[in-house]
Amino acid sequence: MRLDWIRKDHLGGALTVLIGALAAGIGRSYDFGSLNDMGAGFFPVTLGVIMMLCGTTIFAVATITPAPNSAAKARMPEWRGWACIIAGLFAFILLGHYGGLVPATVGVVVISALGDRRNNLVQSLLLAAAIVVCCIVVFHWALHVEFPLFAWDA
Amino acid sequence: MWHSLHDLWFGFGVAFQPQNLLWSLFGVVVGNLIGVLPGMGALTAISMLLPLTYSLHPIPAILMLAGIFYGGQYGGAIGAILLNLPSHPPHAVTCLDGYPMTRQGKGGTALGITMIASFFAASFGIVVMIFASPLLVRIAFKFGPPEIAAIMLLGLLAGSTLSRGSPIKGVAMTALGLLIGCVGTDVNSGVRRFAFGITELSDKIEIVALAMGLFGVADFLININRLDHVGSKIRMSFRDMQPSRAELKQSMMPILRGTLVGTLFGAMPGTGPTITTFIAYALERKLSKTPERFGHGAIEGVAAPEASTHSKTQIDFIPTMSLGIPGDAVMALLLGALLIHGIQPGPQLITEHADLFWGLVASFWVGNVILVVLNVPLIGVWVRLLSVPFRLMFPAALFFIAIGVYTTNNSLFEIYEVIAFGVLGAVLLMLDFPIAPILLGFVLGPMIEENFRRSLVISHGDLQVFLSRPISLGFVCASALLIAAQLFFGIRAVIRKQRTAQEFLSLPPLHNVPDVE
């Protein structure tokens, strides 16, 4: 699926309006106050409204200008890369919590490396091994980061 | 004036203290190293190393971060010239003529000229900084809350509309940044805003997490499986870098003009370095007797933009330190670092933290000398580093991001923030939004809210307070002018059914421009 430029700005405008509306909506639950005595809600609501205005303008401009022939086609995200990078970071959190620094390091490096089509498992593991060594030397020994290397019992 | 020189002397004393010198050296080396790596810019370098400085004294910490910054900037020029890969956006312009020079076998000369240009421009910028800062401080002491709120408004508007891409999208992103700055406990009322019952969010969003998400993870998400590794078989030694006498003569005036362009724009809060390099380049081409050489390896096209960005960034430190108004995302991050160390930027900074300010000024010069000395023997190493493939680099960088964010609070929660901002940043980049204004808004948000609120408390809710005081009136008028000009150009562009930015400066289309500003 390819999205042309005009669709991209429609999406962008809509996203901006959505974020603005959410912010203003949630912001309304805080005290708005008055100019003399601004409450906690004053800024969020104002900013939300500004974002909604901007988003509407982006959407409108995209509608009234014709699409430039070939400029800036939207691309779909690289699903494999995205999944692996995000999963890698989640792995760091989970393994860091239940296993310690070394498993967490291996997790983030191996999983995210596999997101690149040119990396295979062996290369990823080798890279992880190199980084674990660097991690122990730099962060554990030199900088004394408070993160146990292994924490199976946690 | 004598006073400034005396203070500077004192500053050199601070900068030459062994500990400070060591951290400055470390910053320059690491910044240069990271800047050379493809796809990693000064912003990524600073956000990754910011947590390291938490345990340091504020002075070495800020000296180190500044060192990373200009080291990274110089390192980025190497990638831009030799591989056509600008990892820091201002270098996109350097690519236009730098890469053709490499293909003609004159890449070394281009790097040599870059080094000369940046050293000259930075030195010039430092001198301006020395003499202009005390003047600015005198004015800055007249600033009350209305003036600060007004100049911040101007800075935010300039930052969001004068960078690359659509101005209206820039404004939207600035507003988003300000909103992200609202997250956490409101200092005035104690209300928890946008915390959704999560304890960790009742503090603030962690600036390191925001920066690494937006400028690290988002960048990797965009580039994965897309950034093809351009193998470099270039070998380079210092001898290749020495420009001939004719080339030196040819680039002398462009360096001077570029420096002046940078100086002029450095004084304006909010104008990013990218626009400065564009203007320096456009000016050179306009003045040249042979404009057709530009884009095909004209040495002026490397010298002028590089000089402009280096003088611009030096001068940028003045509004950042003395008014608390950063010129671009990198400055915003440095400002954040100052705040983390409990140093409030503002007119008082130069007097209250004289050791920090003048030490920093002196260390700029020391750092730039280190940079030149360092690159003479190490250029061969940097060139070899350019061949580190992206596929091996980003997993390592992700690990450094994860551990770096962890060390900010010794908690894993902030990594969730990194993931969230990474995805948000990548989606916004794919939709052609500029993301640098988010960081600018985030850093300035709490300050602008505070000063706006205070101004209105002073005036009992009368908005005219911003118009009745001469300095703030000036800033409000400038902001109005800026909006009017943007509206005019925007509407004219819509009518002409063209995209403004590139037409406006009539530059050849840019390739490989990184999406991160």
Contacts between the chains, C-beta under 8 A, distances in Angstrom:
chain1	res1	chain2	res2	distance
A	8	B	430	7.8
A	8	B	431	5.6
A	8	B	432	6.3
A	9	B	431	7.5
A	9	B	432	7.4
A	11	B	431	5.8
A	12	B	169	7.0
A	12	B	428	7.9
A	12	B	431	3.9
A	12	B	432	6.8
A	12	B	433	6.2
A	15	B	427	7.6
A	15	B	428	8.0
A	15	B	431	6.9
A	16	B	172	4.8
A	19	B	176	6.4
A	19	B	179	7.8
A	20	B	175	7.5
A	23	B	179	5.2
A	23	B	194	7.8
A	26	B	194	6.3
A	27	B	193	7.6
A	30	B	186	7.8
A	30	B	189	8.0
A	30	B	191	5.4
A	30	B	193	6.2
A	31	B	189	6.7
A	31	B	191	7.1
A	34	B	461	6.2
A	35	B	456	5.3
A	35	B	461	3.8
A	35	B	462	7.8
A	35	B	463	6.8
A	36	B	456	6.5
A	36	B	457	7.2
A	36	B	460	5.5
A	36	B	461	3.2
A	37	B	457	7.3
A	37	B	461	7.6
A	38	B	188	7.8
A	38	B	452	7.8
A	38	B	453	4.9
A	38	B	456	6.7
A	39	B	189	6.4
A	39	B	191	8.0
A	40	B	186	4.2
A	40	B	188	7.2
A	40	B	189	4.5
A	40	B	191	3.9
A	40	B	193	5.9
A	42	B	453	8.0
A	43	B	178	7.3
A	43	B	182	5.8
A	43	B	445	8.0
A	43	B	449	5.1
A	44	B	179	6.4
A	44	B	182	5.3
A	44	B	193	6.3
A	44	B	194	7.4
A	47	B	175	4.8
A	47	B	178	5.3
A	47	B	179	5.0
A	47	B	182	7.4
A	48	B	179	7.2
A	50	B	171	7.4
A	50	B	172	7.9
A	50	B	175	4.7
A	51	B	172	5.6
A	51	B	175	4.7
A	51	B	176	6.6
A	51	B	179	7.5
A	54	B	168	5.5
A	54	B	169	7.5
A	54	B	171	5.5
A	54	B	172	3.8
A	54	B	175	6.8
A	55	B	172	6.5
A	57	B	168	5.3
A	58	B	166	7.5
A	58	B	168	5.8
A	58	B	169	6.4
A	58	B	172	7.1
A	61	B	168	7.4
A	61	B	494	6.0
A	64	B	494	6.7
A	65	B	494	5.7
A	65	B	497	5.6
A	66	B	497	6.1
A	68	B	499	6.9
A	71	B	499	7.1
A	72	B	432	6.5
A	74	B	430	6.6
A	74	B	431	7.6
A	75	B	430	6.9
A	77	B	221	7.1
A	77	B	426	7.1
A	77	B	430	6.9
A	78	B	221	7.6
A	78	B	224	5.5
A	78	B	225	4.9
A	78	B	226	6.7
A	80	B	225	7.2
A	81	B	220	8.0
A	81	B	221	6.8
A	81	B	224	3.2
A	81	B	225	5.1
A	82	B	221	5.6
A	82	B	224	7.6
A	82	B	423	8.0
A	82	B	426	7.7
A	85	B	217	6.7
A	85	B	220	5.8
A	85	B	221	5.9
A	85	B	224	6.6
A	85	B	394	7.8
A	85	B	398	6.7
A	85	B	422	7.7
A	86	B	419	6.0
A	86	B	422	7.7
A	86	B	423	7.0
A	88	B	395	7.3
A	88	B	398	6.0
A	89	B	217	7.4
A	89	B	398	6.7
A	89	B	402	6.3
A	89	B	415	5.9
A	89	B	418	6.6
A	89	B	419	5.1
A	89	B	422	7.8
A	90	B	419	7.0
A	92	B	399	7.7
A	92	B	402	4.5
A	92	B	412	7.8
A	92	B	415	6.3
A	93	B	412	4.8
A	93	B	415	5.2
A	93	B	416	7.0
A	96	B	406	7.3
A	96	B	412	5.5
A	97	B	412	6.0
A	101	B	403	7.8
A	104	B	402	7.5
A	105	B	399	5.8
A	105	B	403	7.8
A	108	B	395	7.3
A	108	B	398	5.6
A	108	B	399	5.3
A	108	B	402	5.5
A	109	B	395	4.6
A	109	B	396	6.9
A	109	B	398	7.4
A	109	B	399	5.5
A	110	B	395	7.8
A	112	B	394	6.9
A	112	B	395	4.6
A	112	B	398	5.0
A	113	B	391	7.2
A	113	B	392	7.6
A	113	B	395	4.1
A	115	B	224	5.7
A	115	B	225	7.6
A	116	B	224	6.0
A	116	B	225	6.1
A	116	B	390	7.7
A	116	B	391	4.1
A	116	B	394	7.5
A	117	B	225	5.6
A	118	B	389	7.9
A	118	B	391	5.1
A	119	B	391	5.3
A	119	B	392	7.7
A	123	B	392	7.8
A	124	B	395	7.3
A	127	B	392	5.8
A	127	B	395	6.1
A	127	B	396	7.0
A	128	B	395	7.8
A	131	B	395	7.7
A	131	B	396	5.6
A	131	B	399	5.5
A	135	B	399	7.0
A	135	B	403	7.0
A	139	B	403	5.8
A	139	B	407	7.9
A	143	B	52	7.3
A	143	B	407	7.8
A	145	B	403	7.0
A	145	B	406	7.5
A	145	B	407	5.4
A	146	B	410	5.2
A	147	B	403	7.6
A	147	B	406	6.5
A	147	B	407	8.0
A	147	B	410	7.5
